């Protein structure tokens, strides 16, 4: 696996579209490679920001959430939310490196991932190419952040081991590897979280990736999430009262 980050200029909200951004800073993509791009850059290119001071932050969190907890909890006073089938603090809203704005998640991250893949296919004349739009999340009982995927295209997101034998011939009954999340974690580590503007990562030499010359189907997108009733963390997630947020999802 070969991973390289791409340094870009600092961009401001609405300065250019995401495809114009890639035109300017992405010079090469090889066949059978994957492009990872920060969700913040996609949102900035969409001008999906709200100026600090124009709305109460807690109200904005509730508006952007699918579900939210009523009160801040814990010593850090976090608002925990569920958005796009992801448990994340504060609806993914980010103030760091935002130049006086609250940066929201991209409006439709899956649609953006599909559009970026189509652009890469056309611009670089590729047949096998993948895209992941990523954000950083915290893991319970672990210090530090890792990357997660909020939109992807061009490859199978899960590697299903169910029914195959382990090293001793015992069949797997539950194991699936999240290829999309693994790529996101790798890219997030290379991008970093600080002041260096490296919001694009290109990953090559990926023999474990099963590329697809199309966008994921609705069934494939649904399959990467877990219904709450089947989630191993269901007792913890359902241990609090969730209220419907303003996103319109129920």
N, C-alpha and C positions, 0 to 999 in steps of 0.2 A: 504494500500500500504506500503510495506516494501522496503526501499532503503538502500543499503550498498555499500560503496566504497571500493576498494581494492588497497592497497598501493603496488607499485612495485619498483624495482630498476630502476635507470636511464639507459635508453638504448641509444645507438648511432646508426647512420644510417647504415643499412646493417648488424647489429650485429647478428640478428636472424630473422627468418620468423615470421609472425604474429601468426601462429599456434604454433610455438615453444615458442613464448612469452606467449600464453595462457596456454600451457602445464606447463610452469614454475610457473606462478603466479595465475592461476585460479584453485582452488582446488575443487569447488563444484558448481553445478547448479541443481536447483530443477525443477520438472515438472511445466509447465505453468509459466515460468519466462522469463525475458528479459535481455539480456546482452547489455550494452551500452559501446562502446569503442571509444576513442578519434581518430579523423581522423589523428591527428599528429602522433600517435603511429603506425597506419596502414601505413602511408607514410614513416616513419622512417624504419619500417620493410621491406618495399619495396625498400629502399634506393632511394626514390624519392626526392632527395635533389639536390641543386646546391650550390657549395661553394661561399660564399660572396667574391666579388672581381673578379670572373671569367666572369661575365656578368653584364651589366648595369641592375639595378633592374627594371627600367621602361620598358626596352625591354623584360625582363622576364615576367612582368605582361601582356604585350600585347600578348606574345607567348602563355601564359596559358589561356587567356580569350577566351570565345566565342564571346563576344562583349566588347568593352571598350570605355570610353570617351577619347577624344583626349588629354585633358589637365587636370592637377591637378586642383581641385576646392576646394573652401572653405578655411577657416583660417588654417586648418590642412594639406592642400595640399594633399588630398587623391585622389587616382585613383579609380573611381568607375567602376565596371565591372559586366558583367553577365556571370555566369559559371554554367553549369548543371541546368539551369532554376532557378538560385538563384542570386538575386541582392546582391553583396558582394564587399567589398573593396579589391583592389589589388589581384584579382583572388584567394583569400584565402591563399596567400603566407604568411608564418609566420617566423619571425626571433627570437621570444622569446624562451628561453630554447632550442636553436637549435645548440649550440656549433659551431658557425661560419658558419652556413649554412642557406640558404633559404629552408624552408620545404614547399613543394608543397602539393596540395591535393593528396589523393591516386589516382593511375592511373585509376582504374576502380572501384569506391567505391561500386557500386551495385554488381559487380562480387565478390568483397571481402566480402560483407555482406552475399551473398549466400554461399560462401565457409565456412565462420565462422559458419553459422547455421548448415551446413552439418557436420562440425567437432563436434559441441556440441551435435547433435543428436547421433552421433556414440560414442563419448567418454563417455557421461553420460547416454546413453540409454534413450533418451527423445523422446517423440512424439510431445509435444507442447512446443516450445521454440522460442523466438524472438531475433533479433539482430538489433541494430541501431548503425550506424557509425555517429558520431556527430562532429560538429564544432560550435564555438561561433560566433555570429553575433550581430551587433548593430541594434537597432530599432529606426526609425526616431522619434525625439522629446521625447526620453526616454534615461536617463543616464544609462550606464551599458550595459553589454552583456547578451545574453541568448543563449540557444542552439538551433541548427537546425539540421535536419537529412539530410545527403547526400547519405545515402544508408540504406536500411532496408530489413528485411526478416522475415517470419514466422507468420505474423499477418496482419489483415486488417488495413491499414494506416489511413483510414477515417471512421468516424461514421456519416452516412448520416441521417439528420433529415427531409429532404425535403418530404413533404406530410404528416408528422405526426403532431398531434395537439400539440399546446403549452398548458400552464396551463389553458387557458381560451377557448380552443377548436379551436383557430385560426390556420390553417395549416401553417407550415413553408414553405417558398418558396425558401430560399437560404442557410439555415444554414447547415454547415458540420463542425464537430469537427475533427481537425487533431490530431489523436492519436499519430502518429509518432513524430510530433513536440512537443507535450506535454511531451512525454517520453524523448525526447532530452533535453528539457528545464529543466526537473527535474534532469536528470543525470548531465548536465552541472553545475548546482548549487552545486551539491554534489562534483563533481570533483574539482571545483575551478579553478582559473586562475593563481595561484601563483607558489611557489616553491615546493609545496608538490606533489610528483609523485603518483597521484591516477587516472590513465587514464582509469580504468575499474570500472563500476558500475553495480551491479546486482539488479534488481527490481523484487519483488515477491508480492504475494497477489494482483492480478490484475484482479478483476472480470469484469472490463469494457473492457478488451482486448478480441477480437475474434481471437483466434489463428488459424493458417493454417499449415498443415503438408507439406508445399511446399514453394518454392520461389514465389514472386509476378510475375504475368504475365506481358508481355509488356503493355497490356491494363490497368492493375492496376497501373503500374508505370507512365503511361501517365496521368492517372486520377488525380494524386495528384498535378500536375502542372496546371497552368491556362494559356490558350492562352492569349497573351497580349491584344488582342482586347476585351476580356471579363474580364480583370482584373480591379478591382475598382480603382487601382492606375495607370491605363493606361495614364491618362492625365499628370501625373507627370513623368512617365518613358519615355514616348514619347516626353516629353518637351525638351529633349536634343538629340544631334546627336550621335548615336552609330555607331562605326566602327567595322567591323569584325576582330576578333582576330585570333591568330594562331592555335587555337584548331581544326579548320577544320569544325566546326559546323556553319551552316548558317540558 
